[in-house]
Amino acid sequence: MRRLLFWLTVIGLIWYVFTKPEYKPVLNEIKSDIQTFIEDTDFSAVAESLNIGINQLAIQLEQLIDDIPEKQGQLSSEKSEKPDLKAPIKQTFSVYNIEIGDPRSKVEQQLGPPQRTSMNEYGIEWHAYHKNYQNFMMIAYNRNDNVTGLYTNQDLIASAKGLKLGSPRQTVLDQLGEPLSKIRKGLVYYQFEKQRDYDLFQQNDSYITVFYDKHQKNTVTSIQIVSEDLEQQKREFYTPANNAIKQGFEYQLFDLTNASRVQHGLPILIWNEHVKETAWNHSSDMANNNFFSHTNLEGQSPFDRMKADDIIFSVAGENLAYGQFSSIFAHEGLMNSLGHRENILNMDFEFLGVGVAFNSESHPYYTENFFSN
């Protein structure tokens, strides 16, 4: 009887561990054993059967525990090798030794297939290349399958002028000259703010946006390069909203967040569709009712909204952004805002959902909801 109670206790513990959805197949095996136990009058035979079953489950549990770091976004013990970066031949900058104009065949021979493809504000797709968000970059291709856009926020930047990730802003200005203060879209000039965390340059038939990290002494933290042809195809400052761009902004902001976490030595976050809906509802509420706040018009905080949506959390946080015309600009702005940066780089968070909505003028509202169980 004592042995029987022992096994029942073990079963109860394993039942608790395997209540998560990914353990459902193993849980079903346990349920089957328990039902057999109830219906079988030969308790000793059942106990022996359960003994064998538990041993098998222990092996499965070991295998599952080995898989947990990957499923829960822990850092991989396998570090991707950093490429040998070389100064570009045709352009001012390259990313992972890729330049504007390079053929897609060259890119994918070097990097393999993209991990994600999503629509961007230029009406074409960003293709995200990385290995567990290491060596992360995004590339856009034109109709001829040549590179027309590049972005990275990791140490993949090479320059004919010696600039790289971590270069001081003043060094960038010394090498590239006076940045643009405005850009023309159709018949309209759009003026940039004087106090901004990036500079835009026009060189080699490309527009180069250099982003800076003001929490790291105003040094280069990322770069975006788009061809002049691609930039001029975008006739308006804000791209007319549609569902493909909405979804693209959501996934791009998620990927950018994880790429920044990996760059800072943190585990990656897991996409959570449930909290994504909470985030989107808040973005939609702000867009439709013309307000921008963590507290909605009913007085609910982010935590109130998560609880109302039956999200169980031990810690949680929310980031908001408004008006940035892409997820890249939204993310870089959030990284330069201390409270938002702390959420992005919070070691305790496990899950993230991103919701993007647009107002009647196609201005995007971004909501990021982070949490851990």
C-alpha positions in Angstrom: 0.0 0.0 0.0 2.9 2.4 0.8 4.4 1.7 -2.6 1.0 2.3 -4.2 0.7 5.7 -2.4 4.2 6.6 -3.6 3.3 6.0 -7.2 0.0 7.9 -6.9 2.0 10.9 -5.5 4.5 10.7 -8.3 1.6 10.6 -10.8 0.1 13.6 -9.2 3.3 15.6 -9.5 3.8 14.6 -13.1 0.2 15.5 -13.8 0.9 19.0 -12.5 4.1 19.4 -14.5 2.4 18.2 -17.7 -0.7 20.4 -17.6 0.9 22.8 -20.2 -0.3 22.2 -23.8 3.0 21.0 -25.1 2.9 18.1 -22.6 -0.6 17.0 -23.6 0.5 13.7 -25.3 2.3 12.6 -22.2 -0.6 13.7 -20.0 -3.0 11.6 -22.0 -0.7 8.5 -21.3 -1.0 9.2 -17.6 -4.8 9.5 -17.8 -4.9 6.2 -19.5 -2.8 4.5 -16.8 -5.0 6.0 -14.1 -8.2 4.8 -15.8 -6.6 1.3 -16.1 -5.8 1.4 -12.4 -9.4 2.3 -11.5 -10.9 -0.5 -13.6 -8.3 -3.2 -12.9 -8.8 -5.2 -9.7 -5.2 -6.6 -9.7 -3.6 -3.6 -8.0 -0.1 -5.2 -7.9 -0.1 -5.8 -11.7 -1.3 -2.2 -12.3 1.4 -0.9 -10.0 4.0 -2.8 -11.9 2.6 -1.5 -15.1 2.7 2.1 -13.7 6.3 1.5 -12.6 7.3 0.8 -16.2 5.3 3.7 -17.4 6.8 6.1 -14.9 10.3 5.1 -16.0 9.4 5.8 -19.6 7.8 9.1 -18.6 10.9 10.0 -16.7 13.0 9.5 -19.9 10.4 11.7 -21.8 10.6 14.3 -19.0 14.4 14.5 -19.3 14.0 15.0 -23.1 11.4 17.6 -22.6 13.5 19.5 -20.0 16.3 19.5 -22.6 14.0 21.1 -25.0 12.6 23.8 -22.6 15.4 26.3 -23.1 14.6 26.5 -26.8 10.8 26.6 -26.3 10.9 29.2 -23.6 13.4 31.4 -25.4 16.5 30.8 -23.4 19.8 31.7 -25.0 21.2 28.9 -27.2 24.5 27.5 -26.0 25.5 27.5 -29.7 26.8 30.9 -30.7 26.6 31.9 -34.3 29.9 32.8 -35.7 30.3 36.5 -36.6 31.1 37.0 -40.2 34.4 38.4 -41.3 33.3 41.9 -42.3 35.0 43.6 -45.2 34.7 47.2 -46.4 32.1 47.5 -49.2 33.3 47.9 -52.8 30.4 49.9 -54.4 28.5 51.5 -51.5 29.3 53.5 -48.4 28.0 50.7 -46.2 27.3 47.0 -46.3 25.5 44.7 -43.9 26.9 41.2 -43.4 28.9 42.0 -46.5 25.7 42.5 -48.5 25.3 45.8 -50.5 22.4 47.5 -52.2 22.1 46.0 -55.7 23.4 42.6 -54.8 21.4 39.7 -56.3 19.1 37.6 -54.0 20.9 34.5 -55.1 24.2 35.7 -53.6 22.4 36.6 -50.3 20.7 33.3 -49.9 23.7 31.3 -50.9 25.4 33.0 -48.0 22.5 33.3 -45.5 20.1 30.6 -46.5 16.3 31.2 -46.6 14.7 34.0 -44.5 13.1 33.2 -41.1 10.2 35.5 -41.7 8.8 37.6 -44.6 6.5 40.5 -43.8 5.2 43.7 -45.5 6.8 47.0 -44.8 6.0 50.7 -45.3 7.4 50.7 -48.8 4.8 48.2 -50.0 7.3 45.4 -50.4 8.6 42.8 -48.0 11.3 42.7 -45.4 13.0 39.3 -45.3 14.4 38.6 -41.8 17.6 36.5 -41.7 19.1 35.2 -38.4 19.8 32.1 -36.3 17.9 32.4 -33.0 18.1 36.2 -33.6 21.9 36.1 -33.8 23.4 37.9 -36.8 20.0 39.5 -37.4 19.3 41.5 -40.5 16.4 42.4 -42.7 16.6 42.7 -46.5 14.2 44.0 -49.1 14.3 43.0 -52.8 13.1 44.8 -55.9 11.2 43.2 -58.8 14.5 42.0 -60.3 15.4 40.2 -57.0 18.2 42.6 -56.3 18.8 44.1 -52.8 17.0 47.4 -52.5 16.8 47.7 -48.6 19.0 46.7 -45.7 18.7 46.9 -41.9 20.5 45.6 -38.9 20.8 46.4 -35.2 23.7 44.0 -34.6 27.4 44.0 -35.2 27.2 43.4 -39.0 27.9 46.9 -40.3 31.0 47.6 -42.4 31.9 50.9 -44.1 34.3 52.2 -46.6 34.8 55.1 -44.2 35.6 52.9 -41.2 32.2 53.4 -39.5 30.6 50.5 -37.6 28.3 49.6 -34.7 29.4 51.6 -31.7 31.0 54.5 -33.7 30.3 57.9 -32.0 27.8 60.2 -33.7 30.4 62.9 -34.2 32.6 60.5 -36.1 29.7 59.6 -38.4 29.1 63.3 -39.0 32.8 63.9 -39.7 32.8 61.1 -42.3 29.4 61.6 -43.9 28.9 65.3 -43.7 25.8 67.3 -42.9 22.7 65.0 -42.6 19.4 65.8 -44.4 17.0 68.0 -42.5 14.0 67.2 -44.8 12.9 64.8 -47.5 10.6 65.4 -50.4 7.5 63.2 -51.0 5.7 64.1 -54.1 5.2 67.9 -54.0 5.6 68.1 -50.2 8.8 68.4 -48.1 8.7 66.6 -44.7 10.9 68.4 -42.2 12.7 66.3 -39.5 12.8 67.2 -35.9 16.0 69.0 -34.8 16.2 66.8 -31.6 16.2 63.3 -33.0 18.1 60.1 -32.3 19.0 59.4 -35.9 20.6 61.1 -39.0 19.6 60.6 -42.6 22.2 60.8 -45.4 21.9 60.6 -49.2 24.9 58.8 -50.7 25.6 56.4 -53.6 22.0 56.5 -54.9 20.8 55.4 -51.4 19.2 56.9 -48.3 21.2 55.9 -45.2 19.5 56.3 -41.8 22.0 55.9 -38.9 20.4 55.4 -35.5 22.1 56.2 -32.2 21.8 54.9 -28.7 21.7 57.8 -26.3 22.1 55.4 -23.4 25.4 54.3 -24.9 27.1 57.7 -25.3 25.3 58.5 -28.6 26.9 55.7 -30.6 25.7 53.9 -33.7 23.1 51.2 -32.7 21.6 50.3 -36.0 21.4 51.3 -39.7 18.8 51.3 -42.4 19.8 51.7 -46.1 17.2 52.0 -48.9 17.8 52.7 -52.6 16.7 56.1 -53.9 14.3 54.3 -56.3 12.6 52.6 -53.4 12.3 55.7 -51.3 10.9 57.7 -54.1 8.2 55.1 -54.8 6.9 55.8 -51.4 4.9 58.9 -52.3 3.5 59.8 -48.9 5.2 60.0 -45.5 2.6 57.6 -44.0 1.8 54.6 -46.1 -2.0 54.0 -46.5 -3.0 51.4 -43.9 -3.9 47.9 -44.8 -4.0 44.6 -43.0 -0.7 43.3 -44.5 1.2 46.4 -43.2 -0.5 46.1 -39.9 0.6 42.5 -39.5 4.1 43.3 -40.9 4.6 46.1 -38.3 3.6 43.7 -35.5 6.0 40.9 -36.5 8.8 43.3 -37.3 8.5 45.0 -33.9 8.6 41.5 -32.3 11.7 40.5 -34.2 13.5 43.8 -33.6 12.8 43.4 -29.9 14.3 39.9 -29.8 17.3 41.0 -31.9 18.0 43.8 -29.4 17.7 41.4 -26.5 20.2 39.0 -28.0 22.5 41.9 -28.7 22.4 42.6 -25.0 22.9 39.0 -23.9 19.3 38.3 -23.0 17.0 35.3 -23.8 14.5 35.8 -26.6 10.8 36.2 -26.0 8.0 34.0 -27.2 5.2 35.4 -29.3 1.9 35.1 -27.5 -1.3 35.4 -29.6 -3.5 35.9 -26.5 -1.8 39.0 -25.2 -1.3 40.2 -28.8 -5.1 40.6 -29.0 -5.0 42.6 -25.7 -2.3 44.8 -27.3 -4.2 45.3 -30.5 -7.4 46.2 -28.7 -5.6 49.0 -26.9 -3.9 50.3 -30.1 -7.3 50.2 -31.8 -9.0 52.0 -28.9 -6.3 54.8 -29.0 -6.5 55.1 -32.8 -10.3 55.3 -32.8 -10.7 57.6 -29.8 -7.8 59.9 -30.4 -5.8 59.4 -27.2 -2.4 58.1 -26.3 -2.0 56.7 -22.8 -1.3 53.5 -20.9 -4.7 54.1 -19.1 -7.7 53.8 -21.4 -10.8 56.0 -21.3 -12.5 53.5 -18.8 -9.6 54.0 -16.4 -8.1 50.6 -17.0 -4.3 50.1 -16.7 -2.4 47.6 -18.9 -2.6 45.1 -16.0 -6.4 45.6 -15.7 -6.7 44.9 -19.4 -4.6 41.7 -19.2 -6.6 40.4 -16.3 -9.9 41.2 -18.0 -8.6 39.1 -21.0 -7.8 36.2 -18.6 -4.1 36.5 -19.0 -2.3 35.0 -16.0 0.9 36.8 -15.2 3.4 37.2 -12.3 5.1 40.2 -13.9 4.0 42.3 -16.9 4.8 45.5 -18.8 3.6 47.6 -21.7 5.3 49.8 -24.3 3.5 52.3 -26.4 4.6 54.3 -29.5 2.7 56.6 -31.8 3.3 58.2 -35.1 6.6 56.5 -36.2 6.1 55.5 -39.8 7.7 52.1 -39.4 8.4 49.5 -36.7 12.1 50.2 -37.1 11.6 53.9 -36.1 9.2 52.9 -33.4 11.6 50.3 -31.9 14.6 52.7 -32.0 12.6 55.3 -30.3 11.5 52.9 -27.6 15.1 51.8 -27.0 16.0 55.5 -26.4 13.2 55.9 -23.8 14.5 54.6 -20.5 11.2 53.0 -19.2 10.4 51.4 -22.5 14.0 50.2 -22.9 13.8 48.5 -19.4 10.8 46.5 -20.6 12.6 45.5 -23.8 15.7 44.4 -21.9 13.9 42.9 -18.8 15.4 39.5 -18.0 12.2 38.4 -16.3 9.8 38.6 -19.2 9.0 35.5 -21.3 6.2 36.4 -23.6 5.4 39.3 -26.0 2.4 40.3 -28.1 2.4 43.3 -30.4 -0.7 45.0 -31.7 -0.7 47.8 -34.3 -3.7 49.9 -35.4 -4.0 53.0 -37.6 -6.1 56.1 -37.3 -8.0 57.7 -40.1 -4.8 59.4 -41.4 -2.9 56.1 -41.4 -0.8 57.1 -38.4 0.2 53.9 -36.6 -0.3 53.2 -32.9 2.0 50.5 -31.5 1.3 48.5 -28.3 3.7 45.9 -26.9 2.5 43.7 -23.9 5.2 41.7 -22.1 4.5 39.2 -19.3 5.7 36.1 -17.5 3.5 33.4 -15.8 
